[in-house]
């Protein structure tokens, strides 16, 4: 097989064990969030590769950070 590049993914296990019982996690340990990146725990938001449904790319993690920051600001102003 002739290729110009290879991307090897060895897997990712999110470091969320400390959140068990505090915020909802999926069956793989990723944090469940809504469209504003809020969890069901009041005032707790998640962004980037640790959230369920993440594309696991730096570009989406940066966007997640923006959405989460704006959501936190709105939460704190309430």
Rosetta constraint file for C-alpha pairs under 8 A:
AtomPair CA 13 CA 28 HARMONIC 7.60 0.50
AtomPair CA 13 CA 29 HARMONIC 7.48 0.50
AtomPair CA 14 CA 29 HARMONIC 6.19 0.50
AtomPair CA 14 CA 30 HARMONIC 6.20 0.50
AtomPair CA 14 CA 49 HARMONIC 7.76 0.50
AtomPair CA 14 CA 50 HARMONIC 5.68 0.50
AtomPair CA 15 CA 29 HARMONIC 7.91 0.50
AtomPair CA 15 CA 50 HARMONIC 7.63 0.50
AtomPair CA 16 CA 20 HARMONIC 7.14 0.50
AtomPair CA 16 CA 29 HARMONIC 6.26 0.50
AtomPair CA 16 CA 30 HARMONIC 7.16 0.50
AtomPair CA 16 CA 31 HARMONIC 7.75 0.50
AtomPair CA 16 CA 50 HARMONIC 7.73 0.50
AtomPair CA 17 CA 29 HARMONIC 7.33 0.50
AtomPair CA 19 CA 23 HARMONIC 6.01 0.50
AtomPair CA 20 CA 24 HARMONIC 7.40 0.50
AtomPair CA 20 CA 25 HARMONIC 7.16 0.50
AtomPair CA 22 CA 41 HARMONIC 7.18 0.50
AtomPair CA 23 CA 31 HARMONIC 7.20 0.50
AtomPair CA 23 CA 32 HARMONIC 7.80 0.50
AtomPair CA 23 CA 39 HARMONIC 6.51 0.50
AtomPair CA 23 CA 40 HARMONIC 6.51 0.50
AtomPair CA 23 CA 41 HARMONIC 5.82 0.50
AtomPair CA 24 CA 31 HARMONIC 6.18 0.50
AtomPair CA 24 CA 32 HARMONIC 5.67 0.50
AtomPair CA 24 CA 39 HARMONIC 7.17 0.50
AtomPair CA 24 CA 40 HARMONIC 7.01 0.50
AtomPair CA 25 CA 29 HARMONIC 5.21 0.50
AtomPair CA 25 CA 30 HARMONIC 5.29 0.50
AtomPair CA 25 CA 31 HARMONIC 4.53 0.50
AtomPair CA 25 CA 32 HARMONIC 5.43 0.50
AtomPair CA 25 CA 52 HARMONIC 8.00 0.50
AtomPair CA 26 CA 30 HARMONIC 5.40 0.50
AtomPair CA 26 CA 31 HARMONIC 6.45 0.50
AtomPair CA 26 CA 32 HARMONIC 6.43 0.50
AtomPair CA 26 CA 52 HARMONIC 7.04 0.50
AtomPair CA 30 CA 50 HARMONIC 5.51 0.50
AtomPair CA 30 CA 51 HARMONIC 5.11 0.50
AtomPair CA 30 CA 52 HARMONIC 4.84 0.50
AtomPair CA 31 CA 39 HARMONIC 7.59 0.50
AtomPair CA 31 CA 46 HARMONIC 6.94 0.50
AtomPair CA 31 CA 50 HARMONIC 6.21 0.50
AtomPair CA 31 CA 51 HARMONIC 4.50 0.50
AtomPair CA 31 CA 52 HARMONIC 5.41 0.50
AtomPair CA 32 CA 39 HARMONIC 6.22 0.50
AtomPair CA 32 CA 51 HARMONIC 6.14 0.50
AtomPair CA 32 CA 52 HARMONIC 5.44 0.50
AtomPair CA 33 CA 37 HARMONIC 4.89 0.50
AtomPair CA 33 CA 38 HARMONIC 5.12 0.50
AtomPair CA 33 CA 39 HARMONIC 4.61 0.50
AtomPair CA 33 CA 40 HARMONIC 7.40 0.50
AtomPair CA 33 CA 45 HARMONIC 7.39 0.50
AtomPair CA 33 CA 46 HARMONIC 6.95 0.50
AtomPair CA 33 CA 51 HARMONIC 6.94 0.50
AtomPair CA 33 CA 52 HARMONIC 7.24 0.50
AtomPair CA 34 CA 38 HARMONIC 5.51 0.50
AtomPair CA 34 CA 39 HARMONIC 6.60 0.50
AtomPair CA 36 CA 67 HARMONIC 6.42 0.50
AtomPair CA 36 CA 68 HARMONIC 6.54 0.50
AtomPair CA 36 CA 71 HARMONIC 6.10 0.50
AtomPair CA 37 CA 45 HARMONIC 5.49 0.50
AtomPair CA 37 CA 46 HARMONIC 5.68 0.50
AtomPair CA 37 CA 47 HARMONIC 6.56 0.50
AtomPair CA 37 CA 64 HARMONIC 7.57 0.50
AtomPair CA 37 CA 67 HARMONIC 7.10 0.50
AtomPair CA 37 CA 68 HARMONIC 5.69 0.50
AtomPair CA 37 CA 71 HARMONIC 7.49 0.50
AtomPair CA 38 CA 42 HARMONIC 7.96 0.50
AtomPair CA 38 CA 43 HARMONIC 7.42 0.50
AtomPair CA 38 CA 44 HARMONIC 6.09 0.50
AtomPair CA 38 CA 45 HARMONIC 4.34 0.50
AtomPair CA 38 CA 46 HARMONIC 6.58 0.50
AtomPair CA 38 CA 68 HARMONIC 7.53 0.50
AtomPair CA 38 CA 71 HARMONIC 7.58 0.50
AtomPair CA 39 CA 43 HARMONIC 7.89 0.50
AtomPair CA 39 CA 44 HARMONIC 5.73 0.50
AtomPair CA 39 CA 45 HARMONIC 5.58 0.50
AtomPair CA 39 CA 46 HARMONIC 7.16 0.50
AtomPair CA 40 CA 44 HARMONIC 7.70 0.50
AtomPair CA 43 CA 72 HARMONIC 7.24 0.50
AtomPair CA 43 CA 75 HARMONIC 6.88 0.50
AtomPair CA 45 CA 68 HARMONIC 6.36 0.50
AtomPair CA 45 CA 72 HARMONIC 7.41 0.50
AtomPair CA 46 CA 50 HARMONIC 7.09 0.50
AtomPair CA 46 CA 51 HARMONIC 6.02 0.50
AtomPair CA 46 CA 68 HARMONIC 6.93 0.50
AtomPair CA 47 CA 51 HARMONIC 5.95 0.50
AtomPair CA 47 CA 61 HARMONIC 6.48 0.50
AtomPair CA 47 CA 64 HARMONIC 5.03 0.50
AtomPair CA 47 CA 65 HARMONIC 5.64 0.50
AtomPair CA 47 CA 68 HARMONIC 6.39 0.50
AtomPair CA 48 CA 54 HARMONIC 6.39 0.50
AtomPair CA 48 CA 56 HARMONIC 7.05 0.50
AtomPair CA 48 CA 58 HARMONIC 7.95 0.50
AtomPair CA 48 CA 60 HARMONIC 6.90 0.50
AtomPair CA 48 CA 61 HARMONIC 4.02 0.50
AtomPair CA 48 CA 62 HARMONIC 7.27 0.50
AtomPair CA 48 CA 64 HARMONIC 5.78 0.50
AtomPair CA 48 CA 65 HARMONIC 6.98 0.50
AtomPair CA 49 CA 54 HARMONIC 5.57 0.50
AtomPair CA 49 CA 55 HARMONIC 7.37 0.50
AtomPair CA 49 CA 56 HARMONIC 5.06 0.50
AtomPair CA 49 CA 57 HARMONIC 7.59 0.50
AtomPair CA 49 CA 61 HARMONIC 6.63 0.50
AtomPair CA 50 CA 54 HARMONIC 7.48 0.50
AtomPair CA 54 CA 60 HARMONIC 7.45 0.50
AtomPair CA 54 CA 61 HARMONIC 7.82 0.50
AtomPair CA 55 CA 60 HARMONIC 6.61 0.50
AtomPair CA 56 CA 60 HARMONIC 7.19 0.50
AtomPair CA 56 CA 61 HARMONIC 7.20 0.50
AtomPair CA 57 CA 61 HARMONIC 6.23 0.50
AtomPair CA 58 CA 62 HARMONIC 6.15 0.50
AtomPair CA 59 CA 63 HARMONIC 6.45 0.50
AtomPair CA 60 CA 64 HARMONIC 5.99 0.50
AtomPair CA 61 CA 65 HARMONIC 6.17 0.50
AtomPair CA 62 CA 66 HARMONIC 6.52 0.50
AtomPair CA 63 CA 67 HARMONIC 6.34 0.50
AtomPair CA 64 CA 68 HARMONIC 5.95 0.50
AtomPair CA 65 CA 69 HARMONIC 5.97 0.50
AtomPair CA 66 CA 70 HARMONIC 6.25 0.50
AtomPair CA 67 CA 71 HARMONIC 6.12 0.50
AtomPair CA 68 CA 72 HARMONIC 6.04 0.50
AtomPair CA 69 CA 73 HARMONIC 6.21 0.50
AtomPair CA 70 CA 74 HARMONIC 6.33 0.50
AtomPair CA 71 CA 75 HARMONIC 6.12 0.50
AtomPair CA 72 CA 76 HARMONIC 6.09 0.50
AtomPair CA 73 CA 77 HARMONIC 6.21 0.50
AtomPair CA 74 CA 78 HARMONIC 6.48 0.50
